[in-house]
């Protein structure tokens, strides 16, 4: 990550990742360790929601905010939480098991229709991707 931080013109960075099979606390601990091991000092975090945290960070004399958005929806019954949780909820294709598998089982037309729903309905997008929209609002743009 440090490689991408050489440009010191930024004040905030958004980082979006899948939860996969990790527990959220474990995921955040691993992220904080990786930041520290890369020479980035993360302070905080400010917990906005379970899947959204904002860290005040520094690398050398440069300070910035790191907005961490974790994909997934707890109500989706899956061992792994990913961006597909959000998509299958919109598509109405959920069920037991891995949401990535449910998403890939949809036809191309069904997947495209899901994307069209997101594009056409801002309220649906905001409700389905709550942590993402809250995270975007944390950016200083």
N, C-alpha and C positions, 0 to 999 in steps of 0.2 A: 504494500500500500504506500509505503514511503516514496517509492518511485514516482507515483502520481501526484505527490504533494510538493514537488520541487517548485512549482509555480506558486508564488506567495501572494497572488492577487485575489484569492478567494477568502471569504469570511465564514462561509458555511458549506458543508459537503453533505449530501444525502447518500446513504449507503443502504441498499435494499437487498435482503437476502432471504432465502428459504429457511424455515426452521428445521426442515427435514425431520429426523428422528430424535433430535436433541430436546432436552428439557430447556425451557427458556432461560432459567438461571445458569445452566451449564453453557448455553450458547453465549450469553453475555460475558461470563467469566472467561471463556476461550477468546472472545473478541478483545476484551480488555488486555489479556495476556499477550495476544499477538500485536496489539498496538504498542504496548510497553516494550516488547522485544524488538520492535521496529524503530524504537527511539522516539515514539510519540507518547506524550504524557496525557492520558485521559483523566479528567477530573469529573466529579459528579457520580453518577449521572442524574439528570432530571428525568424522572419517570413520568411520561405523559400518559401512557397506558401500558398494559403488559407487553405489547408488541411495538412500542415506540419509546425510545429513549434518546435524550440529547446530552451529549458529552461536551464539556469545554475542554479543548485539547491545545497542546502546544508542541511545536517541533522547533527546537532552537528558540529563537526569539519570536517566532511567528505563532500567533494564537488564532484558533478557528473553532467553529462548532461542528461537531459530527452528529448528524441526525441519522439514527439507526432505525430502520423500518424492517420488521420481521414479517414475512408473508405467512399467511395461514389464518384459519378461522377455527376456534376451539370447538364450535358446535358440529364441525365436520368430523365424523367418527373415523379417524385414520391414524395409523402409527406415525406417519410423516405428514407434516404440514408444509404446503408449498403454495405458490401463486395459483396453482390449479384449484385449490380449495375455493378461491373466490370465483373462478370461472365456472366450475361445476355448479356452484350455488345459483349463479345467474342462469345457467343453462337448464337447471332443474334436473340434473343428471346424477345427483349424489347417491350415495349408498354406502354400504360397509366397504372398508378397504381403502387402498391408496387412491387419492384423488387424481394423481397423474394417470393411472390406469383408466379411470372413468373418462378423463378428458380425451385420451388417445383412442378410446373406443367410439367416441362420437364421430359422425361423418364429417367431412370437410364442410359441407353445407351447414351442419348444426354448429360447428365451431365458428364459422363466419357469421351466422345469425347471432350468436352470443356476443361477438365483437360489435355487431351492428347495434344490439340492444345497449351496450355500454356507451357507444358513440352518440346514440339518439337520446339517451335519458341520463342527464347529469345527476339527478337525484339517486337513481339506481346505482350509478357509478360511485357516488359519494358514500352510499350506505354499504355497498359491497366491498369497497376498498377504503374503509374508514381510516385505518392507521396510515395509509399512503397519503390521503388528502390532508390529514393532520400534520404529517411529516413535511409535506410541501409547504404548508403554511408556516413552518418553522424556518424555512430558507429566507435569507435576507436579499431577496430579489424584487 
